[in-house]
Amino acid sequence: MKISTKDMALVAVFTALTGIGAFISFPIGPVPITLQSLFVILSGIVIGPKLGALSQIIYISLGLIGIPIFAGLTGGVQTIMKPSFGFIIGFVFAAFIVGKIVNSERKVSSKRIFIAALVGTITIYLFGLPYMYYMLNIIMGKEFSFIQIFNMGCLLFLPGDFAKFIIVSIVGTKLLKTLNISKLSLN
């Protein structure tokens, strides 16, 4: 995959935005509320599946080498041991899937962007919840049921996620139109 200077700049912007989204954090348990998923989903919408996923791979790499860009101003390899790290892994796959859904047809609608955001968020949960269960129960020796994990790692976040779907639908549509960086046309 050949990456232009413009593509590199856009990947860097979404890497930085994901990091900024981590700084806007509200700790409510093992998984804090952040704006990261909003920027992860926007990366797939605006720069597509491959570049969106690349922006998230770079974000994770920067955090793992020690730059404190994860939620709670954390970073380093030890972050892998946090119960919330599975959600971060899901960012790569979510950005890719969102980009694939949005780019599946030439015309993009707010409805398709909303659906892509929903599927992307579910993808993040599909990685995050089992990882959280594993880390809390197997590694840390706690005794949480899957229902408790679901409540801690998902249910609490659903109202905010729904608000993010709406924001992403509006902002994503406007960004695609304004930046005209995609070969897609809008309905």
Buried (B, 14 or more C-beta within 10 A) or exposed (E): EEEEEEBEEBBEBBBBBBBBBBBEBEEEEBBBBBBBBBBBBBBBBBBBBBBBBBBBBBBBEBBBEEBBBBBBEBBEEEBBEBBBBBBBBBBBBBBBBBBBBBBEEEEBBBEBBBBBBBBBBBBBBBBBBBBBBBBBBEEEEBEBEEEBBBEBBBEBBEEBBEEBBEBBBEBBBEBBEEEEBBEBEEE
